[in-house]
Amino acid sequence: MNIKQADIAIVGGGIGGLALALHLHARGVPCHVFEAVAEVRELGVGITLLPHAMRELAALGLQSAIEAVGIENYESAFFNRHGQFIYSELRGRHAGYPLPEVGIHRGKLHKILFDAAVARLGPEHVHTGYRFDRMVQAEGHVDITFKDPQGQDRPAVRSRVLIASDGVNSAVRRVFYPDEQMVFTGINTWRGVTRFAPILTGKTYMRIGSIETGKMVIYPIVDQVDAQGHQLVNWMAEIRMEEGVTQNDWNRAGRAEDVLKLFKDWTFDWLDVPQLIAQADSILEYPMVDKDPIDQWTFGRVTLLGDAAHPMYPRGSNGSAQALIDARTLADELAKGDADPLPALHRYEAVRRPITAKVVQTNRTTPPDFINIKVDELTGGQPFRHIDDVISQAELRQISDDYKKIAGFSLEALKTQA
């Protein structure tokens, strides 16, 4: 169906864009979503929904659907590259939060959001096969031109505002920052999913090693995938390589042998990492990139949201959470009933831009796996007799708690907001 008018146009039907559409609909604010792909399918690997992300999704009435297809994390555990225990803590409801922490297949989460948007807004408000191409702003509106899957122009859409939620490679953001480059510091990542026997509790989020000598993040995302009781286990491998490293491609199929050579000696009494890698159903390559925080998100009748506004390192499971908070914040402002929506865009930016800039910087300097980095620094990367000989559990807990406060999901903050 050709849509000529859209009061609010959301460019990008990912997690942030769909959450915004659902929030706006709940507040009685009409909108249209324009997604580039022609068909939404369950693609990708795993994602962890921290309690502040679950708070946003619960407000949209999606908590039960998410818990039905994900795995509630019991604990987060840290180990050095020799498999030695460093630190662990309970997570989500097990740690006293009002909401769970859930590991889930990203494609399943996206499908839950997409299906909810189609059901609630109506299919005439959720458009696939609309790839943003260009726009022209005028007094009182913005005209947007999209391409169809064959590369042909679709009829222009006229909207009062355009919300760009089209991801880390945002085409809308590129209009305003045409010369901007990704920040790449020599860290490449591989993400895989493997059918594997439950590891530790079967509900443990694991961080092993550090980026200088190799790091793995491992957690389950689907339970009981076969008669043998295997889980679908998500893993991400990353390492900084100084010599001759180039930024790898986006979503390119990865090769197990490229990852195995980096972790070939990681055989512990509680986990065989080479086996986990070698048996992967699929592996994708990603560059570990972000962008420097920018001084402006809003340009006339256009503003940015989620990764289009603040691309951050995929550490701490925080990118999706910040996009979800963006969505609720912007919807609240747009629902205040201003005769012109422009003030709402500026109020939203004033609240969210400083907070997300701090998260971007923290993910670079002291991310959650700073615990492992700190221990490697103190030990020179060598095995230790006992972690208490190196650093106290109280010091490690403080590192973890400091990140939670900056990222917005400290226990105190979530209990107060609940």
VOPAGU-2260 file (C-alpha; in pm, 1 decimal, decimal comma):
REM VOPAGU-2260
SITE   aa  ch    i         X         Y         Z
SITE  MET   A    0       0,0       0,0       0,0
SITE  ASN   A    1     140,8     341,7     -94,1
SITE  ILE   A    2     135,3     578,4     202,9
SITE  LYS   A    3     152,6     946,9     117,0
SITE  GLN   A    4     107,0    1082,9     472,2
SITE  ALA   A    5     263,9     964,6     798,5
SITE  ASP   A    6     230,7    1189,6    1101,9
SITE  ILE   A    7     543,5    1035,6    1254,2
SITE  ALA   A    8     773,8     831,2    1029,8
SITE  ILE   A    9    1003,5     582,8    1202,1
SITE  VAL   A   10    1285,6     482,0     967,6
SITE  GLY   A   11    1412,8     142,5    1078,3
SITE  GLY   A   12    1212,2    -144,0    1223,1
SITE  GLY   A   13    1469,1    -286,9    1461,2
SITE  ILE   A   14    1439,9    -314,8    1838,4
SITE  GLY   A   15    1441,0      61,2    1903,7
SITE  GLY   A   16    1212,4     158,1    1616,8
SITE  LEU   A   17     951,0    -104,9    1694,0
SITE  ALA   A   18     956,8     -22,4    2065,0
SITE  LEU   A   19     900,4     344,3    1979,7
SITE  ALA   A   20     605,6     254,5    1756,3
SITE  LEU   A   21     448,7      43,1    2032,4
SITE  HIS   A   22     497,5     316,9    2291,6
SITE  LEU   A   23     347,1     580,0    2061,4
SITE  HIS   A   24      49,2     358,7    1983,0
SITE  ALA   A   25     -12,0     303,1    2355,2
SITE  ARG   A   26     -16,4     680,0    2403,3
SITE  GLY   A   27    -256,8     738,0    2114,9
SITE  VAL   A   28       6,2     894,7    1887,3
SITE  PRO   A   29     -18,8     770,0    1524,8
SITE  CYS   A   30     298,2     660,9    1348,1
SITE  HIS   A   31     430,4     449,6    1061,7
SITE  VAL   A   32     734,1     219,8    1062,7
SITE  PHE   A   33     944,7     180,4     747,6
SITE  GLU   A   34    1182,7    -117,1     749,9
SITE  ALA   A   35    1438,6    -183,4     475,5
SITE  VAL   A   36    1416,2    -564,8     464,4
SITE  ALA   A   37    1133,8    -714,8     264,3
SITE  GLU   A   38    1067,4    -995,3     512,8
SITE  VAL   A   39    1138,9   -1002,6     885,5
SITE  ARG   A   40    1292,9   -1338,2     976,3
SITE  GLU   A   41    1452,1   -1479,0    1290,5
SITE  LEU   A   42    1815,1   -1403,3    1208,4
SITE  GLY   A   43    2123,9   -1331,8    1414,0
SITE  VAL   A   44    2269,7   -1465,2    1735,6
SITE  GLY   A   45    2211,2   -1399,1    2104,4
SITE  ILE   A   46    2132,9   -1092,8    2311,5
SITE  THR   A   47    2109,6   -1042,8    2686,4
SITE  LEU   A   48    1823,7    -833,5    2819,0
SITE  LEU   A   49    1938,3    -671,5    3142,3
SITE  PRO   A   50    1676,2    -571,3    3402,6
SITE  HIS   A   51    1650,7    -214,9    3272,3
SITE  ALA   A   52    1585,7    -349,9    2920,3
SITE  MET   A   53    1325,3    -590,6    3061,3
SITE  ARG   A   54    1162,1    -298,2    3243,4
SITE  GLU   A   55    1102,7    -127,5    2908,4
SITE  LEU   A   56     976,6    -445,1    2742,3
SITE  ALA   A   57     752,3    -529,1    3036,7
SITE  ALA   A   58     594,7    -183,6    3003,7
SITE  LEU   A   59     501,9    -285,6    2647,9
SITE  GLY   A   60     335,2    -604,1    2773,3
SITE  LEU   A   61     599,9    -833,0    2621,3
SITE  GLN   A   62     768,2    -982,6    2928,3
SITE  SER   A   63     581,9   -1314,3    2930,0
SITE  ALA   A   64     639,7   -1371,1    2556,9
SITE  ILE   A   65    1011,5   -1304,7    2601,1
SITE  GLU   A   66    1051,7   -1525,5    2906,9
SITE  ALA   A   67     871,7   -1807,0    2722,0
SITE  VAL   A   68    1143,3   -1830,5    2455,4
SITE  GLY   A   69    1454,3   -1713,4    2645,0
SITE  ILE   A   70    1657,5   -1831,3    2944,4
SITE  GLU   A   71    1659,3   -1640,4    3270,8
SITE  ASN   A   72    2018,6   -1583,9    3383,4
SITE  TYR   A   73    2101,4   -1703,1    3733,5
SITE  GLU   A   74    2452,9   -1564,8    3766,4
SITE  SER   A   75    2734,5   -1382,9    3593,2
SITE  ALA   A   76    3078,2   -1540,4    3631,3
SITE  PHE   A   77    3428,7   -1422,1    3540,5
SITE  PHE   A   78    3733,3   -1639,4    3466,5
SITE  ASN   A   79    4085,4   -1576,8    3339,7
SITE  ARG   A   80    4211,8   -1734,4    3017,4
SITE  HIS   A   81    4341,7   -2030,8    3216,8
SITE  GLY   A   82    3987,0   -2110,1    3328,5
SITE  GLN   A   83    4046,5   -1996,3    3685,5
SITE  PHE   A   84    3754,5   -1844,4    3875,5
SITE  ILE   A   85    3774,2   -1469,3    3943,6
SITE  TYR   A   86    3431,7   -1345,3    4053,1
SITE  SER   A   87    3060,5   -1420,9    4030,0
SITE  GLU   A   88    2735,7   -1252,7    4127,1
SITE  LEU   A   89    2367,0   -1336,0    4110,6
SITE  ARG   A   90    2169,0   -1160,8    3837,2
SITE  GLY   A   91    1817,8   -1030,7    3778,6
SITE  ARG   A   92    1548,3   -1156,5    4013,5
SITE  HIS   A   93    1803,6   -1382,7    4184,3
SITE  ALA   A   94    1988,4   -1066,2    4292,2
SITE  GLY   A   95    1673,6    -894,6    4419,2
SITE  TYR   A   96    1577,4    -703,5    4104,8
SITE  PRO   A   97    1205,7    -670,0    4031,9
SITE  LEU   A   98    1264,3    -808,7    3681,2
SITE  PRO   A   99    1468,4   -1093,9    3533,5
SITE  GLU   A  100    1780,2   -1086,2    3318,0
SITE  VAL   A  101    1712,3   -1294,3    3007,5
SITE  GLY   A  102    1931,5   -1443,8    2735,8
SITE  ILE   A  103    1740,1   -1473,2    2409,7
SITE  HIS   A  104    1796,0   -1524,3    2038,4
SITE  ARG   A  105    1800,4   -1175,5    1885,4
SITE  GLY   A  106    1582,9   -1290,5    1596,5
SITE  LYS   A  107    1316,3   -1418,0    1836,4
SITE  LEU   A  108    1314,0   -1088,4    2025,8
SITE  HIS   A  109    1285,2    -892,9    1701,4
SITE  LYS   A  110     997,4   -1114,3    1583,4
SITE  ILE   A  111     809,9   -1064,8    1912,4
SITE  LEU   A  112     837,7    -686,9    1873,0
SITE  PHE   A  113     748,9    -696,7    1502,1
SITE  ASP   A  114     444,5    -918,8    1550,0
SITE  ALA   A  115     323,8    -698,0    1835,9
SITE  ALA   A  116     360,9    -386,0    1620,4
SITE  VAL   A  117     166,9    -538,8    1331,1
SITE  ALA   A  118    -107,2    -664,1    1564,2
SITE  ARG   A  119    -148,9    -339,4    1754,9
SITE  LEU   A  120     -81,4     -71,0    1493,9
SITE  GLY   A  121    -222,7    -271,6    1202,8
SITE  PRO   A  122     -27,5    -396,8     901,3
SITE  GLU   A  123    -104,5     -71,8     714,8
SITE  HIS   A  124     125,1     108,6     963,3
SITE  VAL   A  125     423,6    -131,4     946,0
SITE  HIS   A  126     593,9    -133,4     605,4
SITE  THR   A  127     870,3    -368,4     491,9
SITE  GLY   A  128    1085,3    -327,1     181,3
SITE  TYR   A  129    1124,0      47,5     241,7
SITE  ARG   A  130    1493,7     143,6     235,3
SITE  PHE   A  131    1564,4     508,7     315,6
SITE  ASP   A  132    1719,7     696,8      25,2
SITE  ARG   A  133    1679,7    1073,1      73,8
SITE  MET   A  134    1472,3    1344,3     234,0
SITE  VAL   A  135    1384,6    1710,3     197,3
SITE  GLN   A  136    1279,5    1924,3     492,7
SITE  ALA   A  137    1033,9    2210,7     446,7
SITE  GLU   A  138     821,3    2432,0     667,9
SITE  GLY   A  139     604,7    2202,5     875,2
SITE  HIS   A  140     702,5    1868,3     721,4
SITE  VAL   A  141     972,0    1640,7     581,4
SITE  ASP   A  142     937,1    1450,7     253,7
SITE  ILE   A  143    1105,3    1110,1     255,3
SITE  THR   A  144    1189,7     893,2     -45,0
SITE  PHE   A  145    1243,8     519,7      -4,1
SITE  LYS   A  146    1368,7     253,8    -244,4
SITE  ASP   A  147    1190,4     -77,0    -293,5
SITE  PRO   A  148    1383,6    -409,6    -289,6
SITE  GLN   A  149    1451,9    -370,5    -663,4
SITE  GLY   A  150    1608,6     -27,4    -610,3
SITE  GLN   A  151    1321,5     173,4    -754,9
SITE  ASP   A  152    1185,2     488,9    -591,6
SITE  ARG   A  153     869,0     449,3    -391,4
SITE  PRO   A  154     620,2     739,7    -375,0
SITE  ALA   A  155     742,5    1006,4    -132,2
SITE  VAL   A  156     613,3     995,8     225,0
SITE  ARG   A  157     530,0    1327,7     391,0
SITE  SER   A  158     565,2    1338,5     768,9
SITE  ARG   A  159     573,1    1596,1    1046,5
SITE  VAL   A  160     884,1    1431,9    1193,0
SITE  LEU   A  161    1131,1    1158,9    1099,0
SITE  ILE   A  162    1277,5     936,3    1369,9
SITE  ALA   A  163    1592,0     760,4    1248,1
SITE  SER   A  164    1635,3     422,2    1414,7
SITE  ASP   A  165    1819,8     261,3    1125,3
SITE  GLY   A  166    2115,9     123,2    1315,6
SITE  VAL   A  167    2489,9     165,7    1348,0
SITE  ASN   A  168    2527,3     231,2     973,3
SITE  SER   A  169    2236,7     477,8     973,0
SITE  ALA   A  170    2170,6     626,7     629,3
SITE  VAL   A  171    1977,9     912,5     789,8
SITE  ARG   A  172    2266,1    1003,5    1021,9
SITE  ARG   A  173    2497,3    1003,9     720,0
SITE  VAL   A  174    2295,5    1295,0     576,0
SITE  PHE   A  175    2411,7    1512,6     866,0
SITE  TYR   A  176    2754,7    1354,3     925,4
SITE  PRO   A  177    2867,1    1254,9     573,7
SITE  ASP   A  178    3238,5    1227,6     657,0
SITE  GLU   A  179    3202,7    1041,6     984,3
SITE  GLN   A  180    3401,3     721,5    1029,9
SITE  MET   A  181    3362,8     424,4    1259,1
SITE  VAL   A  182    3611,1     410,6    1547,1
SITE  PHE   A  183    3805,9      86,7    1507,8
SITE  THR   A  184    4091,5       6,2    1747,0
SITE  GLY   A  185    4202,3    -331,4    1612,1
SITE  ILE   A  186    3945,8    -552,4    1786,9
SITE  ASN   A  187    3753,4    -797,5    1571,6
SITE  THR   A  188    3483,6   -1031,8    1697,7
SITE  TRP   A  189    3322,3   -1358,3    1599,2
SITE  ARG   A  190    2976,8   -1459,3    1717,4
SITE  GLY   A  191    2846,3   -1811,6    1710,0
SITE  VAL   A  192    2570,1   -2036,8    1836,0
SITE  THR   A  193    2634,6   -2398,9    1927,9
SITE  ARG   A  194    2411,0   -2685,5    2043,5
SITE  PHE   A  195    2591,9   -2777,4    2361,8
SITE  ALA   A  196    2542,7   -2945,2    2698,4
SITE  PRO   A  197    2454,1   -2694,4    2974,6
SITE  ILE   A  198    2762,6   -2520,6    3115,4
SITE  LEU   A  199    2796,0   -2466,6    3491,9
SITE  THR   A  200    2439,5   -2393,5    3614,0
SITE  GLY   A  201    2294,8   -2389,9    3261,6
SITE  LYS   A  202    2189,3   -2033,5    3340,9
SITE  THR   A  203    2532,9   -1873,1    3376,1
SITE  TYR   A  204    2659,9   -1573,1    3178,3
SITE  MET   A  205    3037,3   -1624,1    3144,4
SITE  ARG   A  206    3319,6   -1385,1    3062,9
SITE  ILE   A  207    3654,6   -1556,6    3012,3
SITE  GLY   A  208    3989,9   -1385,9    2945,1
SITE  SER   A  209    4044,9   -1032,1    2817,6
SITE  ILE   A  210    4078,6    -866,2    2478,8
SITE  GLU   A  211    4459,1    -843,4    2484,8
SITE  THR   A  212    4508,4   -1220,4    2480,0
SITE  GLY   A  213    4161,6   -1338,4    2380,3
SITE  LYS   A  214    3818,8   -1312,6    2540,9
SITE  MET   A  215    3503,9   -1522,9    2524,5
SITE  VAL   A  216    3153,7   -1426,9    2634,1
SITE  ILE   A  217    2927,7   -1732,1    2661,0
SITE  TYR   A  218    2564,1   -1774,8    2766,0
SITE  PRO   A  219    2264,8   -1996,6    2678,3
SITE  ILE   A  220    1972,1   -1855,9    2479,2
SITE  VAL   A  221    1741,3   -2152,8    2411,9
SITE  ASP   A  222    1675,6   -2446,3    2646,9
SITE  GLN   A  223    1617,1   -2812,4    2559,8
SITE  VAL   A  224    1682,5   -2792,8    2185,8
SITE  ASP   A  225    1698,5   -3172,5    2149,1
SITE  ALA   A  226    1625,6   -3497,8    2327,2
SITE  GLN   A  227    1972,7   -3495,5    2482,6
SITE  GLY   A  228    1893,6   -3179,8    2681,1
SITE  HIS   A  229    2134,2   -2958,0    2488,1
SITE  GLN   A  230    2095,9   -2582,9    2490,9
SITE  LEU   A  231    2158,1   -2333,2    2214,2
SITE  VAL   A  232    2462,7   -2155,3    2353,3
SITE  ASN   A  233    2560,7   -1812,1    2227,2
SITE  TRP   A  234    2928,0   -1714,1    2226,9
SITE  MET   A  235    3132,1   -1414,0    2122,4
SITE  ALA   A  236    3508,2   -1421,5    2076,3
SITE  GLU   A  237    3718,5   -1108,2    2056,9
SITE  ILE   A  238    4086,0   -1015,6    2055,9
SITE  ARG   A  239    4293,8    -707,4    1989,3
SITE  MET   A  240    4547,8    -765,4    1712,2
SITE  GLU   A  241    4796,8    -485,9    1661,0
SITE  GLU   A  242    4990,1    -612,9    1360,2
SITE  GLY   A  243    4836,6    -605,2    1013,2
SITE  VAL   A  244    4478,5    -613,0    1140,4
SITE  THR   A  245    4196,2    -492,1     920,2
SITE  GLN   A  246    3835,8    -425,7    1014,1
SITE  ASN   A  247    3629,1    -729,4     924,6
SITE  ASP   A  248    3299,7    -713,5     741,7
SITE  TRP   A  249    2946,3    -689,0     882,2
SITE  ASN   A  250    2751,6   -1012,0     923,3
SITE  ARG   A  251    2998,1   -1201,0     707,5
SITE  ALA   A  252    3006,3   -1575,5     758,2
SITE  GLY   A  253    3300,7   -1656,2     983,2
SITE  ARG   A  254    3526,1   -1960,5     973,9
SITE  ALA   A  255    3570,2   -2182,3    1278,0
SITE  GLU   A  256    3940,2   -2229,5    1199,0
SITE  ASP   A  257    4004,1   -1854,4    1232,1
SITE  VAL   A  258    3864,7   -1857,6    1583,4
SITE  LEU   A  259    4004,9   -2194,1    1688,7
SITE  LYS   A  260    4365,6   -2087,8    1635,3
SITE  LEU   A  261    4317,1   -1809,8    1889,7
SITE  PHE   A  262    4161,5   -2032,2    2157,8
SITE  LYS   A  263    4311,0   -2375,5    2083,0
SITE  ASP   A  264    4454,0   -2415,9    2436,3
SITE  TRP   A  265    4137,3   -2316,1    2621,9
SITE  THR   A  266    4045,0   -2658,8    2756,4
SITE  PHE   A  267    3932,5   -2636,9    3117,8
SITE  ASP   A  268    3794,3   -2898,7    3354,7
SITE  TRP   A  269    3456,1   -2722,4    3332,9
SITE  LEU   A  270    3449,0   -2623,3    2962,1
SITE  ASP   A  271    3610,7   -2724,7    2633,2
SITE  VAL   A  272    3616,2   -2396,0    2439,9
SITE  PRO   A  273    3763,3   -2540,1    2115,7
SITE  GLN   A  274    3480,3   -2793,5    2108,5
SITE  LEU   A  275    3223,6   -2516,7    2159,5
SITE  ILE   A  276    3370,5   -2327,3    1862,3
SITE  ALA   A  277    3419,5   -2626,8    1633,7
SITE  GLN   A  278    3059,3   -2748,3    1677,7
SITE  ALA   A  279    2897,1   -2411,1    1603,6
SITE  ASP   A  280    2583,1   -2413,9    1390,4
SITE  SER   A  281    2683,0   -2075,8    1251,8
SITE  ILE   A  282    2954,6   -1812,6    1297,5
SITE  LEU   A  283    2941,3   -1446,0    1196,4
SITE  GLU   A  284    3221,1   -1190,5    1186,1
SITE  TYR   A  285    3181,8    -837,4    1320,5
SITE  PRO   A  286    3417,2    -547,3    1376,5
SITE  MET   A  287    3429,6    -412,1    1732,3
SITE  VAL   A  288    3340,8     -53,8    1647,9
SITE  ASP   A  289    3155,3     244,5    1784,0
SITE  LYS   A  290    3140,2     615,0    1703,4
SITE  ASP   A  291    3247,6     915,4    1903,0
SITE  PRO   A  292    2955,2    1082,0    2082,7
SITE  ILE   A  293    2812,8    1369,0    1877,7
SITE  ASP   A  294    2693,4    1710,7    1991,0
SITE  GLN   A  295    2361,5    1703,0    1806,3
SITE  TRP   A  296    2095,6    1442,1    1735,5
SITE  THR   A  297    1812,0    1666,4    1621,8
SITE  PHE   A  298    1814,9    1854,8    1291,6
SITE  GLY   A  299    1490,2    2036,5    1224,2
SITE  ARG   A  300    1222,7    1768,8    1206,3
SITE  VAL   A  301    1465,5    1476,5    1221,0
SITE  THR   A  302    1612,9    1310,1    1527,8
SITE  LEU   A  303    1818,1     995,9    1592,9
SITE  LEU   A  304    1743,8     699,1    1819,6
SITE  GLY   A  305    1928,0     387,1    1935,1
SITE  ASP   A  306    2240,3     283,3    1745,2
SITE  ALA   A  307    2174,2     560,3    1492,3
SITE  ALA   A  308    2224,9     808,5    1776,8
SITE  HIS   A  309    2487,9     640,3    1994,4
SITE  PRO   A  310    2663,4     332,7    1847,5
SITE  MET   A  311    2850,7     164,9    2130,9
SITE  TYR   A  312    3074,2    -134,4    2182,0
SITE  PRO   A  313    2868,2    -453,3    2224,4
SITE  ARG   A  314    2982,6    -488,1    2583,0
SITE  GLY   A  315    2766,9    -502,8    2888,0
SITE  SER   A  316    2456,7    -591,2    2684,2
SITE  ASN   A  317    2369,2    -224,6    2685,9
SITE  GLY   A  318    2305,3    -119,7    2324,8
SITE  SER   A  319    1954,5    -262,4    2312,7
SITE  ALA   A  320    1872,5    -136,0    2661,8
SITE  GLN   A  321    1970,3     220,7    2575,3
SITE  ALA   A  322    1765,4     205,6    2251,9
SITE  LEU   A  323    1462,3      86,2    2448,2
SITE  ILE   A  324    1500,9     370,1    2698,6
SITE  ASP   A  325    1537,0     616,3    2408,9
SITE  ALA   A  326    1208,1     486,7    2267,2
SITE  ARG   A  327    1009,1     530,4    2587,1
SITE  THR   A  328    1160,8     873,3    2657,3
SITE  LEU   A  329    1085,4    1003,5    2306,9
SITE  ALA   A  330     732,3     861,4    2310,2
SITE  ASP   A  331     662,9    1034,1    2642,5
SITE  GLU   A  332     776,8    1367,6    2499,2
SITE  LEU   A  333     581,8    1331,2    2173,8
SITE  ALA   A  334     269,9    1241,3    2369,6
SITE  LYS   A  335     269,2    1569,5    2562,1
SITE  GLY   A  336      56,6    1724,5    2289,6
SITE  ASP   A  337     271,7    2014,1    2167,8
SITE  ALA   A  338     113,0    2185,8    1867,6
SITE  ASP   A  339     447,4    2137,5    1693,7
SITE  PRO   A  340     654,2    1825,0    1775,9
SITE  LEU   A  341     992,2    2000,2    1746,5
SITE  PRO   A  342    1019,6    2092,7    2117,3
SITE  ALA   A  343     956,2    1727,6    2204,8
SITE  LEU   A  344    1253,9    1619,2    1992,1
SITE  HIS   A  345    1481,4    1866,4    2170,2
SITE  ARG   A  346    1358,9    1767,8    2517,6
SITE  TYR   A  347    1423,7    1402,1    2435,3
SITE  GLU   A  348    1774,9    1479,0    2314,4
SITE  ALA   A  349    1853,1    1691,2    2620,0
SITE  VAL   A  350    1768,8    1397,5    2846,5
SITE  ARG   A  351    1922,7    1109,2    2654,6
SITE  ARG   A  352    2229,8    1241,6    2475,4
SITE  PRO   A  353    2449,2    1310,6    2783,2
SITE  ILE   A  354    2356,8     977,3    2944,2
SITE  THR   A  355    2431,7     766,9    2637,8
SITE  ALA   A  356    2756,4     954,9    2568,4
SITE  LYS   A  357    2878,6     847,9    2911,2
SITE  VAL   A  358    2783,2     485,8    2844,1
SITE  VAL   A  359    2970,4     491,1    2510,7
SITE  GLN   A  360    3285,4     621,0    2681,5
SITE  THR   A  361    3254,2     376,0    2972,9
SITE  ASN   A  362    3218,0      79,0    2737,5
SITE  ARG   A  363    3553,5     180,1    2590,5
SITE  THR   A  364    3744,5     238,2    2914,1
SITE  THR   A  365    3590,5      40,2    3200,9
SITE  PRO   A  366    3336,3    -209,3    3060,3
SITE  PRO   A  367    3197,7    -494,5    3274,2
SITE  ASP   A  368    3489,3    -717,5    3169,6
SITE  PHE   A  369    3724,8    -459,1    3323,2
SITE  ILE   A  370    3722,8    -712,5    3608,4
SITE  ASN   A  371    3916,4    -954,9    3385,6
SITE  ILE   A  372    4137,1    -680,0    3246,0
SITE  LYS   A  373    4227,7    -566,3    3598,5
SITE  VAL   A  374    4316,5    -917,9    3710,4
SITE  ASP   A  375    4531,1    -973,6    3399,4
SITE  GLU   A  376    4718,0    -651,4    3474,1
SITE  LEU   A  377    4782,5    -759,4    3833,8
SITE  THR   A  378    4896,3   -1110,9    3738,3
SITE  GLY   A  379    5069,7   -1036,8    3410,1
SITE  GLY   A  380    4824,1   -1280,0    3252,3
SITE  GLN   A  381    4968,1   -1570,1    3449,4
SITE  PRO   A  382    4780,8   -1825,6    3661,1
SITE  PHE   A  383    4734,0   -1745,9    4029,1
SITE  ARG   A  384    4708,0   -1963,5    4339,9
SITE  HIS   A  385    4380,3   -1804,7    4454,4
SITE  ILE   A  386    4204,1   -1489,8    4341,6
SITE  ASP   A  387    4213,4   -1348,3    4696,5
SITE  ASP   A  388    4593,1   -1333,9    4665,2
SITE  VAL   A  389    4545,3   -1093,8    4373,1
SITE  ILE   A  390    4245,1    -873,9    4455,2
SITE  SER   A  391    3956,6    -887,7    4700,0
SITE  GLN   A  392    3603,1    -986,8    4608,1
SITE  ALA   A  393    3485,7    -652,9    4749,8
SITE  GLU   A  394    3705,0    -462,3    4502,1
SITE  LEU   A  395    3573,9    -671,2    4213,9
SITE  ARG   A  396    3215,2    -616,6    4326,7
SITE  GLN   A  397    3277,3    -241,9    4331,3
SITE  ILE   A  398    3394,7    -249,6    3967,6
SITE  SER   A  399    3074,7    -432,3    3872,7
SITE  ASP   A  400    2852,1    -198,1    4073,1
SITE  ASP   A  401    3014,6     113,8    3928,2
SITE  TYR   A  402    2932,2       0,8    3573,4
SITE  LYS   A  403    2572,0     -74,8    3667,2
SITE  LYS   A  404    2528,0     277,9    3802,6
SITE  ILE   A  405    2661,7     442,2    3486,1
SITE  ALA   A  406    2458,0     214,1    3260,0
SITE  GLY   A  407    2140,1     275,5    3459,5
SITE  PHE   A  408    2066,0     -66,5    3604,1
SITE  SER   A  409    2191,6     -55,1    3960,2
SITE  LEU   A  410    1966,8    -242,6    4200,1
SITE  GLU   A  411    1876,7      80,0    4380,1
SITE  ALA   A  412    1777,9     255,4    4056,5
SITE  LEU   A  413    1560,2     -30,1    3930,4
SITE  LYS   A  414    1383,5     -76,6    4264,9
SITE  THR   A  415    1308,7     296,1    4282,5
SITE  GLN   A  416    1177,2     308,0    3924,6
SITE  ALA   A  417     968,1      -5,9    3978,0
